[in-house]
Amino acid sequence: MTKILIIYTGGTIGMVNDPKTGVLIPFNFKQIQQNVPELARLNYDLSVHSFDPILDSSNMDPLIWEQLAKLIQDKYEEFDGFVVLHGSDTMSFTASALSFMLENLSKPVILTGSQLPIGEIRTDAKENLITALEIAATKKQGKAMVPEVCIYFDYQLFRGNRSIKYNSEKFEAFRSPNYPILAEAGVHLSFFKNYIAKQPTEALKVHTSFNSNIGVLKLYPGISPQAVHAITKSGVDAIVLETFGSGNTTTAEWFISSLEDAIHNGKLIIDITQCKRGSVELGKYETSKKLQQMGVISGFDTTFEATITKLMYLMGQGLPNEEVAVLMERSLRGELTAS
């Protein structure tokens, strides 16, 4: 029988309404089959691990990611797949982080959640959970169909480090702007094999060291030197620069000098676009040529979530800046499309 481990970290999916107070409270996920009786028809051997205490996903951090990665590592040989129940707000960050932490992953790690609690009549929780389990259990010729970290939500399966949460009010909460979906749940589960990661040839390797000392500088017309210097002159080790269009910035001398000084002082600067779809192309316009010349790193079409977690992961390995810069522009887990 296929063995799946359900890891409940928290989130709306595990909430029920307290009839006394009207407040949403978590139910005991160890009794999951009582709340979702349909699970018995899947004929899987299900086990549940609940975090204690459970977490609102806004409180996720690298220490929780480390717990998740180590749990998957400890249970890796025992289970065929893993379903992580998680609040949707930071799900893309966790999925991205796990993709970098779990090198040579050969089994599915599917994150899912819901927009409505599992006890609501119109909830999306049951469908998301049941289909995530089916995906985690699907094999072809004895091997996992989807050997990577993914998000399943509202009938679509996304590569985790390509996903973004774009809607807080609709069931279709996630999108993958720069990469096709991996599967779709209609009458049948349809897998798009050309876009799914290949089975690795080496054993699982788990990385748990992170350096989260990162600043974020989002540009806007009229940004002041004070606002820029608050980041470039701070004690961060790296800066994610959210730029216009294909990676463009103001060419004001004070701004360019601020970036040059930051790089001279040992800071990494990674350029990603504010656009949800598309890629950074440093040097395409005059407004990004100087960035390229001074050594700003291109994030290409990497999402903000994947850029942040990839930086944390690479800097956590203690690598020299030169090596981090090279690896940031290289696809490690399918997170970017380099030119």
MARGUVO-307308 format. One record per residue (C-alpha): residue number from 1; z, y, x; residue in three letters. Coordinates in nm, 2 decimals. Layout:
REM residues N
resi, zz, yy, xx, resn
NUM, Z, Y, X, ALA
...
***
This chain:
REM residues 339
resi, zz, yy, xx, resn
1, 0.00, 0.00, 0.00, MET
2, -0.09, 0.35, 0.13, THR
3, 0.22, 0.53, 0.25, LYS
4, 0.24, 0.91, 0.20, ILE
5, 0.53, 1.14, 0.30, LEU
6, 0.58, 1.44, 0.07, ILE
7, 0.76, 1.72, 0.26, ILE
8, 0.91, 1.98, 0.03, TYR
9, 0.99, 2.30, 0.20, THR
10, 1.02, 2.52, -0.11, GLY
11, 0.80, 2.74, -0.32, GLY
12, 0.71, 2.78, -0.68, THR
13, 0.58, 2.43, -0.72, ILE
14, 0.94, 2.29, -0.71, GLY
15, 1.09, 2.53, -0.95, MET
16, 1.22, 2.48, -1.31, VAL
17, 1.36, 2.73, -1.55, ASN
18, 1.74, 2.72, -1.59, ASP
19, 1.80, 2.73, -1.97, PRO
20, 2.13, 2.91, -1.92, LYS
21, 2.02, 3.20, -1.70, THR
22, 1.64, 3.20, -1.75, GLY
23, 1.61, 3.21, -1.37, VAL
24, 1.38, 2.98, -1.17, LEU
25, 1.58, 2.73, -0.97, ILE
26, 1.47, 2.44, -0.75, PRO
27, 1.49, 2.09, -0.89, PHE
28, 1.57, 1.78, -0.69, ASN
29, 1.24, 1.66, -0.54, PHE
30, 1.38, 1.32, -0.47, LYS
31, 1.34, 1.27, -0.84, GLN
32, 0.98, 1.37, -0.83, ILE
33, 0.84, 1.07, -1.02, GLN
34, 1.06, 1.16, -1.31, GLN
35, 0.91, 1.51, -1.32, ASN
36, 0.56, 1.39, -1.25, VAL
37, 0.53, 1.04, -1.41, PRO
38, 0.16, 1.04, -1.34, GLU
39, 0.24, 0.96, -0.98, LEU
40, 0.32, 0.60, -1.06, ALA
41, -0.04, 0.54, -1.16, ARG
42, -0.16, 0.63, -0.81, LEU
43, -0.01, 0.31, -0.67, ASN
44, 0.10, 0.48, -0.35, TYR
45, 0.43, 0.42, -0.16, ASP
46, 0.57, 0.77, -0.17, LEU
47, 0.87, 0.90, 0.02, SER
48, 1.01, 1.25, -0.01, VAL
49, 1.18, 1.47, 0.25, HIS
50, 1.33, 1.79, 0.12, SER
51, 1.43, 2.08, 0.34, PHE
52, 1.79, 2.17, 0.30, ASP
53, 1.82, 2.45, 0.22, PRO
54, 1.47, 2.50, 0.07, ILE
55, 1.29, 2.81, 0.17, LEU
56, 1.10, 3.09, 0.01, ASP
57, 0.78, 3.09, 0.21, SER
58, 0.84, 3.46, 0.31, SER
59, 1.12, 3.33, 0.53, ASN
60, 0.89, 3.09, 0.73, MET
61, 0.91, 3.13, 1.10, ASP
62, 0.82, 2.94, 1.42, PRO
63, 1.15, 2.75, 1.41, LEU
64, 1.06, 2.61, 1.07, ILE
65, 0.71, 2.52, 1.20, TRP
66, 0.88, 2.33, 1.48, GLU
67, 1.09, 2.13, 1.23, GLN
68, 0.78, 2.05, 1.04, LEU
69, 0.58, 1.94, 1.34, ALA
70, 0.86, 1.73, 1.48, LYS
71, 0.91, 1.56, 1.14, LEU
72, 0.54, 1.47, 1.12, ILE
73, 0.56, 1.35, 1.48, GLN
74, 0.87, 1.13, 1.41, ASP
75, 0.71, 0.98, 1.09, LYS
76, 0.35, 0.97, 1.23, TYR
77, 0.33, 0.59, 1.28, GLU
78, 0.51, 0.51, 0.95, GLU
79, 0.29, 0.70, 0.71, PHE
80, -0.09, 0.72, 0.64, ASP
81, -0.08, 1.09, 0.54, GLY
82, 0.14, 1.39, 0.48, PHE
83, 0.16, 1.63, 0.19, VAL
84, 0.35, 1.95, 0.25, VAL
85, 0.47, 2.15, -0.05, LEU
86, 0.50, 2.51, 0.04, HIS
87, 0.51, 2.86, -0.11, GLY
88, 0.16, 3.01, -0.13, SER
89, 0.25, 3.35, 0.03, ASP
90, 0.26, 3.22, 0.39, THR
91, 0.09, 2.89, 0.34, MET
92, -0.22, 3.00, 0.55, SER
93, 0.01, 3.09, 0.84, PHE
94, 0.19, 2.76, 0.83, THR
95, -0.14, 2.56, 0.80, ALA
96, -0.28, 2.76, 1.09, SER
97, 0.03, 2.71, 1.31, ALA
98, 0.04, 2.33, 1.24, LEU
99, -0.33, 2.30, 1.33, SER
100, -0.25, 2.42, 1.68, PHE
101, 0.07, 2.24, 1.71, MET
102, -0.07, 1.90, 1.62, LEU
103, -0.33, 1.83, 1.88, GLU
104, -0.55, 1.52, 1.83, ASN
105, -0.44, 1.48, 1.47, LEU
106, -0.59, 1.17, 1.32, SER
107, -0.41, 1.17, 0.98, LYS
108, -0.43, 1.42, 0.69, PRO
109, -0.17, 1.70, 0.67, VAL
110, -0.23, 1.86, 0.33, ILE
111, -0.05, 2.17, 0.23, LEU
112, -0.03, 2.26, -0.14, THR
113, 0.18, 2.45, -0.39, GLY
114, 0.12, 2.62, -0.72, SER
115, 0.11, 2.96, -0.89, GLN
116, 0.33, 2.84, -1.18, LEU
117, 0.64, 2.62, -1.16, PRO
118, 0.60, 2.25, -1.22, ILE
119, 0.79, 2.26, -1.55, GLY
120, 0.56, 2.51, -1.71, GLU
121, 0.32, 2.39, -1.98, ILE
122, 0.02, 2.55, -1.82, ARG
123, 0.12, 2.47, -1.46, THR
124, -0.13, 2.41, -1.19, ASP
125, 0.14, 2.22, -0.99, ALA
126, 0.07, 1.87, -1.12, LYS
127, -0.30, 1.88, -1.05, GLU
128, -0.26, 2.03, -0.70, ASN
129, 0.01, 1.77, -0.61, LEU
130, -0.18, 1.47, -0.75, ILE
131, -0.51, 1.56, -0.59, THR
132, -0.35, 1.65, -0.25, ALA
133, -0.19, 1.30, -0.25, LEU
134, -0.53, 1.14, -0.33, GLU
135, -0.69, 1.34, -0.04, ILE
136, -0.41, 1.24, 0.20, ALA
137, -0.46, 0.87, 0.10, ALA
138, -0.84, 0.86, 0.12, THR
139, -0.98, 0.65, 0.40, LYS
140, -1.32, 0.54, 0.52, LYS
141, -1.36, 0.23, 0.72, GLN
142, -0.98, 0.22, 0.77, GLY
143, -0.95, 0.58, 0.91, LYS
144, -0.85, 0.90, 0.74, ALA
145, -1.13, 1.09, 0.57, MET
146, -0.97, 1.42, 0.66, VAL
147, -0.80, 1.41, 0.99, PRO
148, -0.69, 1.77, 1.00, GLU
149, -0.45, 2.03, 0.86, VAL
150, -0.58, 2.15, 0.53, CYS
151, -0.48, 2.35, 0.22, ILE
152, -0.56, 2.20, -0.12, TYR
153, -0.55, 2.45, -0.41, PHE
154, -0.73, 2.48, -0.74, ASP
155, -0.99, 2.20, -0.70, TYR
156, -1.09, 2.29, -0.34, GLN
157, -0.99, 2.17, 0.00, LEU
158, -0.99, 2.43, 0.28, PHE
159, -0.95, 2.39, 0.66, ARG
160, -0.60, 2.53, 0.71, GLY
161, -0.68, 2.77, 0.99, ASN
162, -0.98, 2.91, 0.80, ARG
163, -0.79, 2.99, 0.48, SER
164, -0.65, 3.31, 0.35, ILE
165, -0.45, 3.39, 0.04, LYS
166, -0.65, 3.64, -0.15, TYR
167, -0.51, 3.64, -0.51, ASN
168, -0.15, 3.63, -0.64, SER
169, -0.24, 3.62, -1.01, GLU
170, -0.50, 3.35, -1.05, LYS
171, -0.49, 2.98, -0.99, PHE
172, -0.77, 3.01, -0.73, GLU
173, -0.53, 3.17, -0.48, ALA
174, -0.71, 3.08, -0.16, PHE
175, -1.05, 3.13, 0.00, ARG
176, -1.22, 3.03, 0.32, SER
177, -1.44, 3.33, 0.39, PRO
178, -1.61, 3.21, 0.71, ASN
179, -1.62, 2.83, 0.68, TYR
180, -1.73, 2.60, 0.40, PRO
181, -1.48, 2.41, 0.19, ILE
182, -1.41, 2.05, 0.31, LEU
183, -1.39, 1.88, -0.04, ALA
184, -1.41, 1.96, -0.41, GLU
185, -1.23, 1.79, -0.69, ALA
186, -1.45, 1.76, -1.00, GLY
187, -1.50, 1.44, -1.20, VAL
188, -1.50, 1.28, -0.86, HIS
189, -1.36, 1.38, -0.52, LEU
190, -1.65, 1.50, -0.32, SER
191, -1.60, 1.53, 0.06, PHE
192, -1.84, 1.74, 0.27, PHE
193, -1.83, 1.53, 0.58, LYS
194, -2.04, 1.76, 0.80, ASN
195, -1.77, 2.02, 0.79, TYR
196, -1.47, 1.79, 0.84, ILE
197, -1.32, 1.74, 1.19, ALA
198, -1.41, 1.43, 1.37, LYS
199, -1.16, 1.16, 1.44, GLN
200, -0.99, 1.23, 1.78, PRO
201, -1.02, 0.98, 2.07, THR
202, -0.68, 1.06, 2.22, GLU
203, -0.32, 1.02, 2.09, ALA
204, -0.13, 1.29, 1.90, LEU
205, 0.02, 1.55, 2.11, LYS
206, 0.27, 1.79, 1.96, VAL
207, 0.33, 2.15, 2.09, HIS
208, 0.64, 2.33, 1.97, THR
209, 0.68, 2.63, 2.20, SER
210, 0.58, 2.97, 2.05, PHE
211, 0.59, 3.33, 2.17, ASN
212, 0.59, 3.56, 1.87, SER
213, 0.62, 3.89, 2.06, ASN
214, 0.31, 4.03, 1.91, ILE
215, 0.23, 4.37, 1.77, GLY
216, -0.03, 4.45, 1.50, VAL
217, -0.24, 4.77, 1.51, LEU
218, -0.45, 4.82, 1.20, LYS
219, -0.69, 5.11, 1.23, LEU
220, -0.77, 5.37, 0.97, TYR
221, -0.96, 5.70, 0.99, PRO
222, -0.72, 5.97, 1.11, GLY
223, -0.47, 5.74, 1.28, ILE
224, -0.24, 5.94, 1.50, SER
225, -0.16, 5.90, 1.87, PRO
226, 0.20, 5.85, 1.77, GLN
227, 0.12, 5.56, 1.54, ALA
228, -0.10, 5.40, 1.81, VAL
229, 0.15, 5.45, 2.09, HIS
230, 0.43, 5.30, 1.88, ALA
231, 0.24, 4.97, 1.94, ILE
232, 0.06, 5.01, 2.27, THR
233, 0.37, 5.15, 2.45, LYS
234, 0.61, 4.89, 2.29, SER
235, 0.75, 4.58, 2.46, GLY
236, 0.51, 4.34, 2.30, VAL
237, 0.31, 4.09, 2.50, ASP
238, 0.00, 4.10, 2.29, ALA
239, -0.16, 4.32, 2.03, ILE
240, -0.38, 4.22, 1.74, VAL
241, -0.62, 4.51, 1.68, LEU
242, -0.76, 4.51, 1.33, GLU
243, -1.08, 4.71, 1.36, THR
244, -1.37, 4.83, 1.14, PHE
245, -1.68, 4.62, 1.06, GLY
246, -1.80, 4.41, 1.35, SER
247, -1.51, 4.52, 1.58, GLY
248, -1.55, 4.90, 1.60, ASN
249, -1.29, 5.17, 1.67, THR
250, -1.27, 5.54, 1.72, THR
251, -1.41, 5.65, 2.06, THR
252, -1.15, 5.93, 2.09, ALA
253, -1.05, 5.95, 2.46, GLU
254, -0.68, 5.93, 2.38, TRP
255, -0.73, 5.61, 2.18, PHE
256, -0.94, 5.44, 2.45, ILE
257, -0.69, 5.55, 2.72, SER
258, -0.40, 5.40, 2.51, SER
259, -0.57, 5.06, 2.50, LEU
260, -0.66, 5.07, 2.87, GLU
261, -0.30, 5.15, 2.96, ASP
262, -0.17, 4.87, 2.75, ALA
263, -0.41, 4.62, 2.92, ILE
264, -0.32, 4.76, 3.26, HIS
265, 0.05, 4.70, 3.17, ASN
266, -0.02, 4.33, 3.11, GLY
267, -0.07, 4.33, 2.73, LYS
268, -0.34, 4.11, 2.57, LEU
269, -0.55, 4.29, 2.30, ILE
270, -0.74, 4.08, 2.05, ILE
271, -1.00, 4.24, 1.83, ASP
272, -1.04, 4.10, 1.47, ILE
273, -1.23, 4.27, 1.19, THR
274, -1.06, 4.41, 0.88, GLN
275, -1.34, 4.26, 0.68, CYS
276, -1.26, 3.93, 0.51, LYS
277, -1.60, 3.79, 0.59, ARG
278, -1.80, 3.83, 0.91, GLY
279, -1.74, 3.84, 1.28, SER
280, -1.65, 4.07, 1.56, VAL
281, -1.94, 4.14, 1.79, GLU
282, -1.81, 4.35, 2.08, LEU
283, -2.08, 4.57, 2.23, GLY
284, -2.31, 4.56, 1.93, LYS
285, -2.24, 4.93, 1.87, TYR
286, -2.13, 5.21, 2.10, GLU
287, -1.80, 5.22, 1.92, THR
288, -1.70, 4.87, 2.05, SER
289, -1.88, 4.88, 2.39, LYS
290, -1.59, 5.04, 2.57, LYS
291, -1.35, 4.78, 2.43, LEU
292, -1.57, 4.50, 2.57, GLN
293, -1.58, 4.68, 2.91, GLN
294, -1.20, 4.72, 2.94, MET
295, -1.13, 4.35, 2.86, GLY
296, -1.04, 4.35, 2.49, VAL
297, -1.07, 3.99, 2.36, ILE
298, -1.30, 3.91, 2.07, SER
299, -1.15, 3.72, 1.78, GLY
300, -1.49, 3.65, 1.64, PHE
301, -1.45, 3.54, 1.28, ASP
302, -1.09, 3.41, 1.31, THR
303, -0.86, 3.50, 1.03, THR
304, -0.56, 3.72, 1.08, PHE
305, -0.33, 3.42, 1.01, GLU
306, -0.51, 3.20, 1.27, ALA
307, -0.52, 3.48, 1.53, THR
308, -0.15, 3.54, 1.51, ILE
309, -0.05, 3.17, 1.52, THR
310, -0.30, 3.09, 1.79, LYS
311, -0.17, 3.37, 2.01, LEU
312, 0.19, 3.25, 1.95, MET
313, 0.09, 2.90, 2.05, TYR
314, -0.11, 2.99, 2.36, LEU
315, 0.15, 3.24, 2.49, MET
316, 0.42, 2.98, 2.42, GLY
317, 0.26, 2.75, 2.67, GLN
318, 0.33, 2.99, 2.95, GLY
319, -0.03, 3.03, 3.05, LEU
320, -0.15, 3.33, 3.25, PRO
321, -0.32, 3.61, 3.05, ASN
322, -0.66, 3.52, 3.20, GLU
323, -0.64, 3.17, 3.06, GLU
324, -0.51, 3.28, 2.72, VAL
325, -0.80, 3.53, 2.70, ALA
326, -1.05, 3.25, 2.76, VAL
327, -0.89, 3.02, 2.51, LEU
328, -0.87, 3.29, 2.24, MET
329, -1.25, 3.31, 2.25, GLU
330, -1.29, 2.94, 2.23, ARG
331, -1.26, 2.71, 1.92, SER
332, -0.96, 2.48, 1.97, LEU
333, -0.92, 2.34, 1.62, ARG
334, -1.23, 2.47, 1.44, GLY
335, -1.07, 2.81, 1.38, GLU
336, -1.36, 3.02, 1.49, LEU
337, -1.73, 3.04, 1.52, THR
338, -1.82, 3.18, 1.86, ALA
339, -2.15, 3.36, 1.90, SER
***
